[in-house]
Amino acid sequence: KIKVSSPDNNLKAIFYTSLYHCYIAPYRFSDVDGKYKDFNHETGKAEGYTQCTLLSLWDTFRALNPLLALMQPKVEEDIIHSMMSKYRQTGELPYWEISGNEGGSMIGYHAAVLMADALAKKIGTYDLDEMYRALIQVSETERKGLGFYRKFGFVPTDKEKNGTVSKTLEYAFDDWCIAQVAKQLGKSADYGKYMARSQNYKKLFDANYRLFRGKNSDGSWY
């Protein structure tokens, strides 16, 4: 799928080995008849797609998933259908899915990134109303400081002790992605709402240090 030229065979070996590694995961989780262990630990069935597992989204949404979208779009479509299957079974999109279980360790709600990217690149066919409901739901939970994020416009360090800058930046980016989906679906009010939320990252930029920095709920720097 990709042909590179170089007089340095070591560079080509590094490139193609890395590309091979990119294709190791996710894993096929459904059997030849489509059945798999679902998120309620019952027998589910993938209809018209392959159920995938090992969706460590925080690890993959920046680079691996965009690569798969370009190089293996059917795999990327299967990933999105697999995420939606979890939403139907549990009422929430995955954060770090593994073998029909939710690891839950990752911050952000990066299913939004994959879905927005797929819609922008016209990869796959989905129930867009259902997908949009899932995206709104995942952005309105209370997990990992998200309630504080909505209240203050950032995750305050005196309220949420771990990773407050990272959480704020991740939520803001995911909100931007939801805004793009809202725009494509003609939901102008939600587009404005999530575009405004996507600007929250600016609240943690300290111009004196030229770095993002933790902030307390009263607006003072941590």
ABEGO torsion letter per residue (X at the ends): XBBBBBABAAAAAAAAAAAAAAAAOBBBABBAAGBBBBAAGBBBBBBGBBBBBGBBAAAAAAAAAAAAAAABAAAAAAAAAAAAAAAAAAGBBBABBBGGBBAGABBEBAAAAAAAAAAAAGBEBBBAAAAAAAAAAAAABABGGAAAAAAAGBBBAAABABGAAAAAAAAAAAAAAAAAAAAAAGBAAAAAAAAAAAAAAAAABBAAAGBBBBBBAAGBBX
